[in-house]
Amino acid sequence: MVQLLGFVARHGRWSLVAGLLAGLALPGLAQTLRPYLPELVSILLFVAALRIGPRATLGGFRAIGHTLRTVAIYQVVAPLLALAGLASIGMATTPVGMALVLVLAAPSVTGSANFTILMGQDPSVAMRILLIGTALFPVTAFIVLTLSPIVESPAEALLGTARLIAVIFGAVGSAFALRLLVWRDMGDGGRASLDGMSAILLGVIVIGLMSAAGPALLSTPMQFAGWLAFACAINFGMQLLAHRFMPVDDETRDRTGTSIIAGNRNIALFLVALPPEVMDRVLLFIGCYQIPMYLTPILLGKTLRPRAIAGADTY
């Protein structure tokens, strides 16, 4: 089993492609998996946190301060700038405008640390941004939604994020306790096994997240293509902008994770936080958004390498 998981870890990026294809080709399976997504995401977080450990994740006070600034830029400054631009051209309440503001206001996708691992880079900064960004999500989203015309009562809408935060920190806290009390010295074999488990979980999760995209591809292919192009532009564009302009503490350790999170956001959290009549307008975008997200380790693996080691072979 250890050897099998190690093999999967070495070829983990292709399990993401398999998951995407299965999500598009097998809508029945996607609908079956969709109700179990919260549990699967919790397991994925547990595995990622167990692999990284508390010391690497938390870092020092300087690292936490830098992470807070990064979260403020990503989850408050970026969506408010987008909202101002959309409002100036009368698109703030269109489905495209709503999708853009919501995706920029969302915290890191839960698999960001796993994506960083698949690209052969240090995942600790990605885990820090994920944890702090998710913890602050009710505050940052309240600021954005209060200033936007998307919903009438953001305070009530955001009450649903409490359960999500409890799940995330429960999974991560359990993993950290296990590392501190039982599995202090993981070794290369343990890390490879957990990397393989993460790759399998990511491949399964994306099938459920594609539940709306498969039917749209068959029934309204042009609409699907338009939303997919928009999702790719936002996802890849934000990652490339962050790789070029976002400041980091340690170039060789933090650049890749910081860039990945810029474009890979957990917009699905708003399915919990906002009314169904609001989110129904962007459901197809959420499905299409999974495609560039899960192709990131393959398409941007070399581009998002730290600049200081851009010529090195890291995977």
N, C-alpha and C positions, 0 to 999 in steps of 0.2 A: 504493500500500500504506500509506503514512504517513497519507493522508487516511482510509482505511478504518479503520485502527487508532484514529485520533483519534475517528472516529464511534462506534466500539465503546466507547471510554473514556467518552464523554459519556453513553452509555446502558448502562454496564457493569452496573448493578444488575439489569437485566432479563435479562442472560445467566445470572445465578445462578438466576432463576426458571425459565428454559428448561432449565437443567441439572437442577433438581429435578424438573420435570415429566417430562423424558426418563428420569431414574433410576427414577421410579415406573412409567411407561408402557412402558418398554423394558427389562425385566429381562435379556434376552439380551445387550443392549449393555452393561448394568451389569456382568454377569459377565465379559464380554470385557475390559472396561477394568480390572477390579479387580486383576489381577496386575501392571499397570503403574503402580499408584498411587505406589509409592516414587519411581520415576523422574519422574513428573509433579510430585510435591510438590517434588522437588529442583529441577526447572526453575522452578517457581513461586517458590521461595525465592531462586534466582539472580536472577530478574527483579526481585523486590521489593528485594533488597539492591543491585542495580545501579541501580535508580531512586533509592533513598534516599542511598546513598553512605556511606563509613565515618565521615566527620566528624559528620554529623547523627545517625548511629546510636549512636556511642560516647559523644558528649557529654563533659562534664567529670567530675571525680571526684565532685562532689556528685550529678550525675545518676545515676552508677553506684550510689552508696550508696542513693539513694532507690529505685532499681530493685531492689536486693537486699531492701530492706524490703518492697516490694510483692510480690516473689516469695515471701518468707517468709509473708506474710499469706495469699496466694492458695493456695499449694501445701502449707503445713503447718498454719497456724492454722485456716483454714476447714474442711479435711477432718477435723481432729481434733475440732473443735467438733461437726461433723455426726456423727462416729462416737460421741462421748459421748452425744449426744441419742438416736441410734438404739439404742445399747446399753441405755439406760435404759428403752426400751419394747420391747426384745426383737426389733428389726428389723435388727440389724447384719449378719446373714448372709442376709437375704432378697434376691432380685434387685433390688428397689427400693433397699434400703439399700446394696447393693454398688455399684449404678450411681451413686448420689449420692456416696459416698465416693471412688470412682475418678475421677469427672469433676472433682471439686474438687481431687483430688491431682495431676491432669494439668497439664502446662505449657500455655502458649498454643497455640492452633491455628496451624498454619503460615501460614494466610492472613490473620492478624489485621492485619498491616500493609497488605495489599491492601484489606481491608474499610475500614480507616481512610481510605485514599486514595479509595475509592469514595464515602465520606461527605464528601469535600472537606476533610479535616483532616490535620494533620501526622502522618506515620506513624513518626517516629523513635522515640518512646517505646514504641510497640508492638513495633518491631523489637528494641529493647534488652531488653524483658521477655521476648520470645520466645527470644532467644539465651541470656540468663542463666538463665531458667527451665528451658530445655532442658538446658543444661550442668549445672545442679544437680539435674535430675530424678532421677538415680539416688540421690542423697543424700536429697532430700525424700520421694521415694516409699518409700525404705527405712524412714524414720522412721514414715510413716503405716502401711505394711503390717506393720511389726514390732508396732505397737500394735493392729492390727486382726485379726479372725479370718478374713480373706478367704483367705489362703494360709498354708501351713505353713512354707515356706522362701523368704522374700522375697529373701534374698541371692542364691540361685541364679536366681530368676526375673528379677532385674534385670540379669543379665549380658548379656541380649540388647539392652539399650539402647545398648551401645557402638557398634554399627554405625550406629544411627540418628543418634547424636551426630556420628559421623564424616561422615555424609552431609550433615547440616545445616551443619556448619561448613566442609565442603569447598565446598559451593555458595556460601555467603556469602563465604568467603575468596576464592574465584575472582572473584566479582563485585566485591568491594572492590579487588582487584588490578587488574582491568580499568578501574575508575574512576580509580584513582591513576595508572596507567601509560599509558592510551590515551584514555579518554573523560572528561577532567576537566570540560569545559564541555559539559554535556548539552543545555541549552536547553529551551524549552517544547515544541518539536516532539518531541524525544527522550523527554521525560517523558510526553507524551500517547501516544506509540507504545507505551511500556512499560506504561502504564496499560491500554491496549487489550489488549495481550498477556496481562496479568494477569487481566483480566476473562474472556477466552476460556479460559484455563487453569483458572480457578476453576469455570467452567461445565462443563468436561469432567471435572474431578476429582470433583465432587459426584455425577456419574452413577455412577462406580465405587463411591463410598461408600454409595450407596443400594441396593446389591445385595441386602441382606436385607429392606429395607422394602417393595419392590414385591410380592414373593410374599406377605408377611404381610398386606398391604392386601387382597389378593384372597381369601386362605384364612381368615384370622382377623381380620376388620375391627374387631371390638370390642376385641380385645387391642391391635391397632395403634393405635386411637384412644386407649386408656388410656396407652400408652407415649408417644404423641405429646403428649398433654396434660401429662404429667409432664416431658417434655423441654423443652417450651415454658416451663413454670413455672420450672424450674431456670435455663434459659438467659436468658430475659428478666428474671427476678427478680434474678439475680445482677448483671446489667448495670445495672439500675435502682438497686440498693442501692449499687453501687460509684460510680455517677454522683452519688449523693446524699452518701455518707459517706467515700469513699476520699480521703485527702490527696494532692495533686499539687504538684510544684514550680512549674509554670507553668500557670495555669488555661486560657489560650487555646490552649496547644500540647499539653498532656498529657491533658486530661480525657477526650477521646473514646477515644483508644487504651487508656487505663487501664480505662475502663468496658467496652469491647468484650471485652477479655481476661478480665475477671471471669466472664463467662458463656460464652465460647467457648473451650473447652479441648480439647486433642488427646487425648481418651480412647482413640483408636485406638492410641496408643503402647503401651498395656497389652496389645494383641494380640501385640506382640513380647515384652513383659516377663513376662507371666503365662501359665500353662498353659492349653491350649484348654478343658479341662473347667471352668475358672473363667470364662473369657470367653464361653463359649457361653450362659451364663445372662443376659448383658447385650447380646448381639449385636443384638437388635431395638431396644433403647434406642439403641445407637450409630447405627443407621440412621435412627431417628426424630429423633435429636439433630441431624442434618444440616439438617433442615427449618428450625427457628428460627435455626440458625447462618447459613444462607445467605439467610434473609430479614431478618437484622439490618440491613443497609444500607438496606432499603426501609422496614421497619416502625419502626425506632428512629432513622432518620437525623436527624430534627429533635430528638427527645428527648435524644439523646446529644451534642448540640452543647455546646461550652464555655459555661458559664453567663455568662461576661463578654460573649459575642457571641451570646447566645441569640436576639436579635431580628434578627440579620444573616442574609442569604441567602448561604450558603456553597457552594451547588451548584445 
